[in-house]
Amino acid sequence: MNCETAYLGNYLRQPQGCRRLKPNNCNWRIVLVTLIKSASKWILHGMQTAQGIICAVGLVACTFLIFAQVINRYWLHFEIMWFGDLALYTFIFFMLAAAVVTTWREGHVAVDFLRERITKNKPTGAAVYRVFLVVLSIAVLGVLLPIAYEFMLRALKYPQYGSLVRWFNTSWMQITLFVALAFVLLHLLIIARRDVSELIKNCSAKFRRRKV
C-alpha cells in the first residue's frame, strides 16, 4: 500500500498535460485500484451523510407535526384534520431511514449475554460470531427484498392516495421500503467484507502461532 500511495502521489504531482504512467514496480492497475477505492469511500461517506440528514429531518418533522397536533387540539381548535395522518406518514419514512443509519452504525439492539459467554477471550470465536450474524442478516434480507420489490412494482402501477392528506401518495412508503432494504443490504455487505477480512487475519495469526 505504501508503494501504491507513493506511485499515485508522484503521478498526481506531475503537470496535468505531462502525466505519463511510467513503468515501475507499481503499474497503472494499482493507480486505478487506488482511485476506485478512494472514490468508493467518498461515495459511501456521501451516502451515509445523506441518510443521516434524511433521518434527522424526518425526526424533527415528525416531532413538529405531533406537537402542532397537540397544540391545535387543546388550544387553537383549527379544523385541520390531517396533522395525525401526515405525522404517521413522516414517522414511517423516518423509521425506514433510521433502519439504514442504524445498520451502518451497527447500533441495532442485540443481546450480548450469549456472545460474551461463548467468545470471551477468543478473538477468532468473536470474529466467527460476527460473520455468522451478518451472513444470517444478509440471508434474511435476501428473502425479504424480492417481496419488497414486488410491493414496489405494484405500488408504481397502482398508486393510492391518503384519505385526509389527499396529495400524499401512500405508495411512496412501499417504494421507500424497498429502497431502505436495498441500502441495508449494501451496508451489510460492506460490514461482511470487513468481518470476513478480520476473521481471515485472526485465523492466519492463529495458524502462524501454532506453526512457531
N, C-alpha and C positions, 0 to 999 in steps of 0.2 A: 504493500500500500504506500510506503514511503517513495518507492520508485515511481508509482503512478502519480503521486502528488507532485514530485519534483519534475517529472516529464511534462505534466499538464501545466505547471507553473511556468516552466521555460517556454512552452508553446504559447501561452496566453500573453507573456511579456513581449513577444515579438510584435512589430508593427503589423497591423491587420493585413496590409497588402503584401507583406513579405512572409507570412506564416507558411512554413513547409513542415510536413511530417518527416523528420529525418530518421533514418534507421537507428535504432537504439535497442537496448535490452527490453524497453517498454515500447511497443509499437502502437499504431493508430487504434487498434482494437481496445487497448487499455484506456486510451483517451476517451473513446466513445462510451465504454462501460462506465467510466468515472462521471462523464457528463450525464448519462442516463440516470445513474444513482443520485446525483445532485438534483436533477430535475424531478425525480420521483419523490425525494424528500421534500422538495419545495411544494410540489402539488399536494402531497399528503398533509403537510403543515397548513396549507391554504384551506383544504377541505375541513380539517379539524377546527380551524379558527372560524370558518363559516358556520359549521354545525354548532359550535358553542354560542355564536352570536344569535342564531335562529332559536336555540334553546332559551337563551336569556330573554330575548324579545317575547317569546311565547309565554314565559313565566310572568313577565311584567304585564303583558296584555291581559292574560287570564286573571291575574290579581286585580287589575284595574277594573275589569268588567264585573267581577263579583262584588267588589267594593261599591261600584256605581249602582249595581242592582240593589244592594242593601240600603244605601242612602236613598235611592228613589222609592223603595218600598215603604220605608218608615218615616221619611221626612218630605221628600219632594212630591211624591204621588203623581208623577207624569205617567201618561198612558203609553208606556214603552214596554212592549211585551217580549221583545226579542233579546233582551240582555242575557237571560239564562241560557237560551239556545246557543247564542254566539259564544258565551263563555265556555260552554261544553265543547263546542267545535274547536275553539282555541286550545282548550285543555288537551284534547286528543292529539292535535298537531304537536303540542309541547311535549307530551309524553313520548311520542314516537321519536322526536328529535332527541329527547333525553336518553332514550334507549341506545341511540347511536353514540352519543357522547360518553355515556357510562361504559360502553363496550371498549372504546379505545383508551379510556382512562382506567379500565379494569376495576371499576367501582361497584360492580353488582354485588348484592348481598350474598354471602356464602357462609356456610357452616364449616369452620376450620378445625373443629374438635377432632374429627376422624383423621384429617390430613396431618395435624400436629402429632397425633399418636403414632401414625404409621411412618411418617417421613422425618421424624425428629433426628437431627444429626446425620441425615442421609441425603446429601445433595443430589445424588443420582436418583434416588427414590422420589424426591421432591420434583425433579425435572420430569420424570416419567408421569407423575401425577398431574402436573400441569399440562403435559402433552395430551394425556388421556382426556382431561376435561375439555380442552379446546377442540380436540377431534370429535368428541361427543357433541359439543355445541354446533360444530360445522355440520355434522350428520343430521341433527335435528332441523337446522336451517335448510339443509338440502331437501328435507321432506316438506317444510312449510313454504319455501319460496315458490315452487310451482303452483301451489294452491293460491298464494297471494297474487301470482301473475295472472291466473285465470280470473280472479276477482277484479284485477285492474283492467283486463280486457273487457270484461262485462260492464265495468263502470264507465269506460270510454265509449262503449257502444250504446249504453242506456243510462244517460245522466239523470240524476234525481235531485230535486231542489228542496230546501228546507220549507217547512210549513209556516214558520214565523219569520225566519230570515229568508225571504223569497229569492234573493240574488245569490245565496250560497248554494253551491253545487256539492251535495253531500258525497258524491262520487269522488271528490278530491281526496277524501280521507282514505278510500281504498287504494287510490294511486299512491298516496303518501306512505301507506303501509308497505307496499311493495318496495318503494324506493328506500325506506328506512331499513327493511330487512336486507336489501342488497348491500347497503353501506355497512350494516352489522356484519354480514358475511365477509366483506372486504377487510374490515378491521380484524376479524377473527383469523383470516388467512395470514395477515401480517403478524399477528401475535403467534400463530402456529409456527411460522417460519423462524421467529426469534426463539421460541421454546424448543423447537427441534434442534436448532443450532446449539443451544445451551446444553441439551441432552447429549448431543454428539461430543461436545467439548468435555463434559463430565465423564462420559464413557471412555474417551481417549485418555484422559488424565488417569482414570482408574486403571486402565489397561497398562499404561506406562509404569505406574507404581507397582503393579504386580510383576511386570517384566523385570524391573530392577530388583 
